[in-house]
Structures are given as structure tokens and as C-alpha cells.
Amino acid sequence: MYLYQISDLVFSYYAPEIKRPSGIFGRAMQLGKKAIVRKGGYLEKYHSDYPGLISVAGMEDLNNLAFESLPENIEKMVLDDSRELIALIK
């Protein structure tokens, strides 16, 4: 749950042969997170009304998306929260 809470996006981009619900995507919906899914895939087809849905045809499409929730200077951010996670677990 910690990773979901600190995440802006949830990656739910599955292979084309996966034609079933996703617990990862479901949790993203419950928490109101944006979710990246395969364009034309099961998740897009059955959850197209979810406002946080980001459909991409291929991984290269990620470079062309504008993610409003990400800071401008992302390369200067510390993206490793593993120390905080370890402190929470102890």
C-alpha cells in the first residue's frame, strides 16, 4: 500500500493476451491513481470511463505523454524511498 500511496502513476500495461481484470489496476482505481494501460486491451475496453486511465499503444508512447502530476525537474528529485519504507517496516 505504501508504494501506491506515494505513486502518481500505476503501471497496468499488460501483454495483449491478458484478457482479465487486474488487481493492480483495481487498487489504482480505489485510490484514485492514474493508470497506464494498453490501448485496445481489456482494461481500456471495460474501464474506459475511469478518469485516471492513460491508454498507450506502445511503450514508446510514454515519451509523448504530458504528466501534469510530475514535477518539472524530476531528474533532480530523490526517487528512492526505500529507506523510508524500511523505517516504516521496522
TADA-V472833 format. One record per residue. RES is the residue in three letters. PSI is psi as a letter, one per 40 degrees, with the letter a starting at -180 (* if undefined). NEAR is the number of other ideal C-beta (glycine too) atoms within 10 Angstrom. Layout:
res->(RES RES)
psi->(PSI PSI)
near->(NEAR NEAR)
This chain:
res->(MET TYR LEU TYR GLN ILE SER ASP LEU VAL PHE SER TYR TYR ALA PRO GLU ILE LYS ARG PRO SER GLY ILE PHE GLY ARG ALA MET GLN LEU GLY LYS LYS ALA ILE VAL ARG LYS GLY GLY TYR LEU GLU LYS TYR HIS SER ASP TYR PRO GLY LEU ILE SER VAL ALA GLY MET GLU ASP LEU ASN ASN LEU ALA PHE GLU SER LEU PRO GLU ASN ILE GLU LYS MET VAL LEU ASP ASP SER ARG GLU LEU ILE ALA LEU ILE LYS)
psi->(d d d d d e i d i h h f g i i d e h g i i h d d d d d d d d e f i i h h i h h e i d d d d e f e e h d e h h h i d i d d d d d e i h g d e h i d f d e e i h e h e d d d d d d d d *)
near->(7 11 9 13 8 11 15 11 17 22 14 25 21 17 8 9 7 14 12 7 12 19 8 14 24 14 15 25 18 9 13 9 18 17 23 22 25 20 12 10 20 18 27 17 12 11 18 10 6 17 7 16 18 20 17 17 9 9 10 8 14 14 6 7 12 5 13 7 9 12 10 6 7 9 7 7 9 6 7 8 14 7 9 11 13 9 9 9 7 5)
